[in-house]
């Protein structure tokens, strides 16, 4: 296309792109399809199948028989339900207070230490051990006449002859402590990454104003760690709701199902009692609880963050 300006020769005008609708390109869909198929095949399809089984009576051999809401009605009428729910809530509270709190403490104390790496190493090593391995190790410590009983008896302290895994809620508390031994290191590592990402300018300005120690952490470091803390606590909530391996290896939910959590109930109903419909019901309820808890927590964190920024 050519145009003519006054007093000048013809020049070429830049061709303008078409203003029509954008052309559909299949390449992005092709690139994303492996990941989409993997997520659908490993996450969504099994959940849909589990949700269907929760409305049936199924023993794993015969075809599922549709029973409607019978499994859910039986689940909420089960006398052991409130024991498992209270134990699960204890795991949620204990996981937030102990592994997350101690992880933050370890990361903060060792962050600027010359020997910080060596000081954090004993907390990181247990994370390389599986949950079942952690339970086996702590089984030697917590079992009757185990290492802890022997130490308490040798020091003439109370509890030397007590069975810590036999009574509720002590058995749940000591298992939370065992899980804490494994989880502190990874939480400390996450908080360490957050501390390293904090810019030095606000810290130096606060030090010039006389803030140090607890005041510096309370008013500068902690607010700057809030986004990472929201992620760590959210992961801890979901992990605590699904607690299974430590409980199953140490007590199998006993004695008398007194230390059972919802995840242990799901496993017991499905793979021990071969009641796949009932186990699927527990799985669906646990998934819904975990989803609601995560959404409510993250919404609360995001809304409070917007309020602070505003």
Secondary structure, DSSP 8 states (H G I E B T S, - for coil): -EEE-TTS-EEE-------S-----SHHHHHHHHHHHHHIIIIIHHHHHHHHHTTEE--SSS--EE-TTHHHHHHHH-TTHHHHHHHHHHHHHHIIIIIIHHHHHHHHHHTT-TTHHHHHHHHHHGGGS-HHHHHHHHHHHHSTTSHHHHHHHHTT-TTTT--TTSSTTHHHHHHHHHHHHHHHHHHHHHHHHHHHTS-HHHHHHHHHTT--HHHHIIIIIHHHTHHHHHHHHHHHHHHHHT--HHHHHHTTT-STTTT--HHHHHHIIIIIS--HHHHHHHHHHHHHHHHHHHHHHHHHHHHHHHHHH-
